């Protein structure tokens, strides 16, 4: 569509925003009639075109509950559960508020009404508090003693971080246990009461099959995945133990056994890519942690590559 000035651009944009179109759009792109040839394009110099996004779709939703999740690093995140609303054909029933400090600043409690929109990639976003309930019954957040070296072993106070560790070790960044999401880990842990993050290695096919919610096909697939994990490389097992190094740095270290890793000095760690003083300190703390060392001995007893003598 040819336009002559900003007013015509605005009218066209508003028309397309409010009209039914045979395709999905999130805004308009404005281009000059004449633009440089492609060979003259430079990063940050594309002033001959601009994108004008439509305002995000927003909806008022009522908060039904406030929940806390603890990530594998011990970071506590606050999530608001909502009475479900529809945003741009998407059913939204929870929104991430952020840290405990941010939640306290927002002062959000069950019964409040908040304005929610969709941010990039369709992720629900909290925009503002529209109305606050008179009854301010707010839950107490978990203790903030969790950190990157807690909850490798299960306990009553470690449930959420422990589950987060299981989800991490099953991801493609660690052992790559396909089909094992958070719900599956929770079901296994609740049924079989894991002692630590690797207790699933000793489950039999019958135990997995008898886990509530596990169909026969799924239980067989998971049992195969667990057995294949035993063949994974030492590097992947160390990643599953949440060593504070990138996979690239760990590969560059050349360590292929727990014994090698224990012999490394601070100077060795400093020479690895993306490994500064702070990260070196975290690696040393991780290596010397009693829970980590107990897990390494347990893996050795299970004949996991790199941990035995």
C-alpha positions in Angstrom: 0.0 0.0 0.0 1.5 3.3 -1.0 1.3 6.1 1.6 2.5 9.7 1.6 2.7 10.7 5.2 2.5 9.5 8.8 -1.2 10.1 9.1 -1.9 7.8 6.2 0.3 5.1 7.8 -1.6 5.4 11.0 -5.0 5.1 9.3 -3.9 2.1 7.4 -2.5 0.4 10.5 -5.7 1.1 12.5 -7.8 -0.3 9.7 -5.9 -3.5 9.5 -5.8 -3.8 13.3 -9.6 -3.7 13.5 -10.5 -5.6 10.3 -10.9 -9.3 9.8 -7.9 -10.6 7.7 -7.3 -14.0 6.2 -3.9 -14.2 7.9 -2.4 -13.4 11.3 -0.4 -10.1 11.8 1.3 -8.5 14.7 1.8 -5.0 13.2 2.9 -3.3 10.0 6.2 -2.7 8.3 6.9 0.8 6.8 9.4 1.0 3.9 10.7 3.9 1.9 10.0 3.9 -1.8 13.7 3.9 -2.5 16.1 1.9 -0.4 19.9 1.1 -0.7 21.0 -1.9 -2.7 21.6 -4.9 -0.5 25.4 -4.7 -0.7 25.2 -1.3 1.1 23.1 -2.6 4.1 24.9 -2.2 7.4 23.9 -3.4 10.9 22.0 -0.8 12.8 21.6 1.5 9.7 18.3 0.3 8.3 16.5 3.7 8.7 14.6 3.2 5.4 12.2 0.7 7.1 10.5 0.4 10.5 8.2 -2.1 12.2 5.1 -0.7 14.0 3.7 -3.4 16.2 0.1 -3.6 17.3 -0.5 -3.1 21.1 -0.6 -6.5 22.9 -4.0 -8.0 23.6 -4.7 -7.7 27.4 -7.3 -9.2 29.7 -8.3 -8.7 33.3 -7.9 -11.9 35.3 -8.6 -12.9 38.9 -5.8 -14.3 41.0 -6.8 -17.7 42.5 -3.6 -18.6 44.3 0.1 -17.6 44.7 2.6 -20.4 44.3 6.4 -20.5 44.7 8.8 -22.6 42.7 12.5 -23.2 43.5 14.8 -23.7 40.5 17.8 -26.0 40.5 20.0 -23.1 41.5 17.8 -22.4 44.5 16.3 -19.2 43.1 12.7 -18.8 44.3 10.1 -17.7 41.6 6.6 -16.5 42.3 3.7 -17.6 40.1 0.1 -16.3 40.2 -2.5 -18.9 39.3 -5.5 -17.3 37.6 -9.1 -18.0 36.9 -8.6 -19.0 33.2 -9.0 -16.3 30.6 -8.6 -16.3 26.8 -6.0 -14.1 25.3 -5.6 -14.1 21.5 -7.0 -17.7 21.3 -4.7 -18.8 24.1 -6.0 -20.1 27.5 -4.1 -18.4 30.2 -4.3 -19.7 33.8 -0.9 -18.6 35.3 1.5 -15.8 35.0 5.1 -15.5 36.3 5.5 -12.6 38.7 9.3 -13.0 39.2 11.3 -12.9 42.4 9.9 -12.7 45.9 11.0 -9.1 46.2 9.2 -8.2 43.0 6.0 -10.0 44.2 6.2 -8.1 47.5 6.5 -4.8 45.5 3.5 -5.7 43.4 1.6 -6.7 46.6 -0.5 -9.3 44.9 -2.8 -11.7 46.9 -5.5 -14.2 46.0 -8.7 -12.4 45.0 -6.9 -9.5 43.3 -7.6 -8.7 39.7 -4.6 -8.1 37.4 -4.1 -7.0 33.8 -2.4 -9.7 31.8 -1.1 -9.5 28.2 1.0 -11.7 25.9 4.6 -10.9 25.6 7.0 -12.2 23.0 6.4 -15.9 21.9 2.9 -15.7 23.5 4.2 -15.8 27.1 1.7 -14.3 29.6 2.9 -11.1 31.2 1.7 -9.1 34.3 1.0 -5.5 33.3 -0.7 -4.0 36.4 -2.9 -4.6 39.4 -6.4 -3.4 38.5 -8.2 -4.1 41.8 -7.1 -5.4 45.2 -9.2 -7.6 47.4 -10.0 -6.3 50.9 -8.8 -9.6 52.4 -5.1 -9.7 52.1 -4.3 -13.4 52.8 -0.9 -13.8 51.3 1.1 -17.1 51.6 4.5 -17.2 53.3 7.4 -17.7 50.8 9.9 -20.6 51.4 13.0 -19.9 53.4 15.7 -18.3 51.2 18.5 -20.7 52.4 18.4 -22.6 49.1 21.4 -22.2 46.8 23.2 -24.0 44.0 24.6 -26.6 46.5 21.4 -27.6 48.2 18.8 -30.4 47.7 20.8 -33.0 45.8 19.2 -35.3 48.4 15.5 -35.3 49.1 13.9 -33.9 52.3 10.7 -32.4 53.4 12.0 -28.8 52.8 13.7 -29.7 49.5 10.8 -30.9 47.4 10.7 -28.1 44.8 14.4 -27.7 44.2 14.8 -31.5 44.3 12.2 -31.8 41.5 13.9 -29.0 39.6 17.2 -30.9 39.7 15.5 -34.1 38.3 13.9 -32.0 35.5 17.4 -30.6 34.7 19.2 -33.9 34.7 16.6 -35.4 32.4 16.9 -32.5 29.9 19.0 -32.6 26.7 21.6 -30.5 28.3 22.4 -33.4 30.7 21.3 -37.0 30.3 18.6 -36.5 27.7 15.9 -38.7 29.2 13.2 -38.3 26.6 9.6 -38.3 27.9 10.6 -37.3 31.4 9.0 -34.0 32.3 8.1 -32.5 35.6 4.9 -34.4 36.1 6.6 -37.8 35.4 9.4 -37.0 37.9 6.9 -36.0 40.6 4.9 -39.2 40.1 8.1 -41.4 40.4 9.4 -39.5 43.4 6.0 -39.5 45.2 5.6 -43.2 44.6 9.2 -44.5 45.2 10.6 -41.8 47.5 14.0 -41.2 46.0 16.9 -40.7 48.4 18.8 -38.5 46.0 18.7 -37.3 42.4 20.1 -40.5 40.9 17.9 -43.0 42.9 15.8 -43.7 39.7 18.7 -45.7 38.4 17.8 -48.6 40.6 14.1 -48.7 39.7 13.0 -52.0 38.1 10.7 -52.2 35.1 7.9 -53.5 37.4 8.3 -50.5 39.8 8.1 -48.0 37.0 5.0 -49.8 35.5 3.3 -49.7 38.9 3.7 -45.9 39.2 0.3 -44.2 39.1 -0.4 -42.5 35.7 2.2 -44.5 33.8 0.7 -46.5 30.9 2.4 -49.7 29.8 4.0 -48.1 26.7 5.3 -45.1 28.6 6.7 -47.2 31.5 8.6 -49.4 29.0 10.0 -46.4 27.2 11.2 -44.8 30.5 12.8 -48.0 31.7 14.8 -48.1 28.4 15.8 -44.5 28.8 17.0 -45.1 32.4 19.1 -48.0 31.2 20.6 -46.2 28.3 21.6 -43.4 30.6 24.1 -45.7 32.2 26.1 -45.5 28.9 26.2 -41.7 28.8 29.6 -40.0 28.9 31.3 -38.8 32.1 30.8 -35.3 30.9 27.0 -35.7 30.7 26.9 -37.2 34.2 28.8 -34.3 35.6 26.4 -31.9 33.9 23.6 -33.8 35.5 25.3 -33.1 38.9 25.1 -29.4 38.0 28.8 -28.6 37.8 29.0 -24.8 37.5 30.7 -25.0 34.1 29.4 -24.7 30.5 29.5 -27.9 28.5 32.1 -26.3 26.2 34.4 -25.6 29.2 34.0 -29.1 30.6 34.8 -30.6 27.2 37.9 -28.3 26.9 39.1 -29.5 30.3 39.6 -32.9 28.9 38.5 -34.6 32.2 37.1 -38.1 31.6 37.0 -39.3 35.2 36.2 -38.2 38.7 39.7 -38.8 39.7 41.0 -36.4 37.1 38.5 -33.8 38.1 39.6 -34.0 41.7 43.3 -33.4 40.8 42.6 -30.1 38.9 43.9 -26.9 40.3 42.4 -23.4 40.3 44.9 -22.5 37.6 43.5 -25.2 35.4 40.0 -24.0 35.8 40.9 -20.4 35.0 42.3 -21.4 31.6 38.9 -22.8 30.5 36.6 -20.7 28.3 34.2 -18.4 30.0 35.6 -19.3 33.4 36.5 -16.3 35.6 37.5 -16.0 39.2 33.9 -16.2 40.5 33.1 -19.3 38.5 36.3 -21.0 39.6 35.3 -20.4 43.2 31.9 -22.0 42.5 33.6 -25.0 40.9 35.8 -25.6 43.9 32.9 -25.3 46.3 30.9 -27.7 44.1 33.8 -30.2 43.9 34.3 -30.2 47.7 30.6 -30.4 48.6 29.8 -33.5 50.8 26.6 -34.3 48.9 28.4 -34.1 45.5 31.2 -36.5 46.8 28.6 -38.9 48.2 26.8 -38.9 44.8 30.1 -39.6 43.0 30.7 -42.6 45.3 27.2 -43.9 44.7 27.7 -43.6 40.9 30.9 -45.5 41.2 29.1 -48.3 43.0 26.6 -48.3 40.0 29.6 -48.6 37.6 28.8 -45.4 35.8 31.6 -44.5 33.3 34.3 -42.3 34.8 33.4 -42.8 38.5 34.8 -46.2 39.2 38.4 -47.2 39.7 
